Amino acid sequence: MTNPSTPSDAASPTSPAIERLQGILDTQAEGYRRLLTSIDRQRDAIRRADLDAVPTIAEVQQKIVDRLRILDEQREIAGRELAEELGLDPEAALRELVAAMPEESGTRLTVRAAELRQLVEQARHEQSVMKIAGDALARHMAGLVQSVAGTLSGTGVYGRRGMLRDGAPVVAGIDLTT
């Protein structure tokens, strides 16, 4: 007969703390999948230069990121609770938790954590690519505006900061009644 106070027996395979942590990891993984989907939508909008869609997509992404931040806090709390249940330091790393858990639960938790890490890295990479693409689009649009302003300014002369100098205002109008 085993001693119920040993770490491997402290949390049963169906421990609420284990299930809670696994559930949070699953929810986080789904959140990162949604974030990746929204990044794909953002990429398509930038590719099409659909500037009206970009703020809406950014709003959705912000909501997802806010929810992921809350889930991350909940995951840390659940990890501390599980560590205490297993008789470990509340700041124990995942590998320490897994080592003290029943094998089946530890394996499931390890797989879920690995999947989540992969999704987090993929989202970080995709977001950095989108930042570069967004910056390139912004520079392109600024160049177009500068080109139009230069054409309308009439000077064609660049100032010290590399921008076209303003000339006399051009008075123009379009008669839409004829």
Secondary structure, DSSP 8 states (H G I E B T S, - for coil): ---TTSHHHHS-TT-HHHHHHHHHHHHHHHHHHHHHHHHHHHHHHHHTT-TTHHHHHHHHHHHHHHHHHHHHHHHHHHHHHHHHHTTS-TT--HHHHHHHS-HHHHHHHHHHHHHHHHHHHHHHHHHHHHHHHHHHHHHHHHHHHHHHHHHHHS---B-TTSSB---S----------
